[in-house]
Amino acid sequence: MKILVTGGAGFIGSAVVRLAVSRGHSVVNVDALTYAACLENVASVADSPLYAFEQADICDAAALKRIFDTHKPDAVMHLAAESHVDRSIDGPRAFIETNIMGTYEMLQAARAYWTEAGKPESFRFHHISTDEVFGSLPDDPAVKFTEETPYDPRSPYSSSKASSDHLVRAWHETYGLPVVLTNCSNNYGPFHFPEKLVPVIILNALAGKPLPIYGDGKNIRDWLFVEDHADALLLVVEKGELGRSYNIGGENERTNLELVKTLCGILDAKRPKASGSYADQITFVTDRPGHDARYAIDPTRIRAELNWRPSVTVEEGLEKTVQWYLDNETWWRALQDRQGVGERLGKAS
């Protein structure tokens, strides 16, 4: 299968690219190389005859037409997006442009290509989204997001992703474009850009800086190891039912405070401080506006229909992640000077 992956130099996209190439798929990586992208993320496959890279903005209709006509993909995996909630609070326009208008241009380009090719039944447009479109859950373990949960986005980021989900469904219903959708829980793992919680905690801990936790640290997330997510995404694009959505979760709910303490414990074991614990650096900071209390995925559909489950627990995945950051200092140091990294964003005066 030849797969066109948008955002393939980003965190989740690069995991998909690496895994797809390793499984023998041809991959065309389309990425604008904005602040959070890094071609080092796909360096391990860059010389493969199965890999091609196109630097292009998904809002550029002419570039997309050229790429589709040149590479003739069998499937699209659309991951390119602005994804940092705090940045969306400070600058929502980029999220509207990339996540909504970019998805519109991708759908139009894919539809034109699919139509001109005679509408092959094997073609797929896989839209990758987030559980944040569903809003916030109560603190009740029995209540989780399903594919039928009504949308209730609370941030510029999640509302832009909700909009893109609706566009994809509309292109399926109105134009017959063969689509599948997925909504995932919080990802973590190697190559995570150092502005999100897990890498911030690891790198601040190593630097002797405060470990910032929003509010009281009781916000709950379902944590999904990025390589497990990439595995699920490839399964959905190959075997998912057309027009159907699948929720992908790690089945690993933790409060933010529990997660940070787990990271501190792993670091204490792998690179102990001269005295005390990394947990001594934990600092509670003013919460961000509209901070959702809890996300949790009910993965029944993808388990029942596609026989998929995550392969690692959050403890196993975090240990792998910490070790990766310890072993790849050159990678993350090169990113720490990029705009906004290390700053407190999303305070919304």
Beta strands, then each sheet from edge to edge (+ up, - down):
strand 1: 2-6
strand 2: 26-31
strand 3: 51-55
strand 4: 75-78
strand 5: 124-130
strand 6: 179-184
strand 7: 186-188
strand 8: 211-214
strand 9: 220-225
strand 10: 245-248
strand 11: 253-255
strand 12: 282-285
sheet 1: 3+ 2+ 1+ 4+ 5+ 6+ 10+
sheet 2: 7+ 9+ 11-
sheet 3: 8+ 12+
end
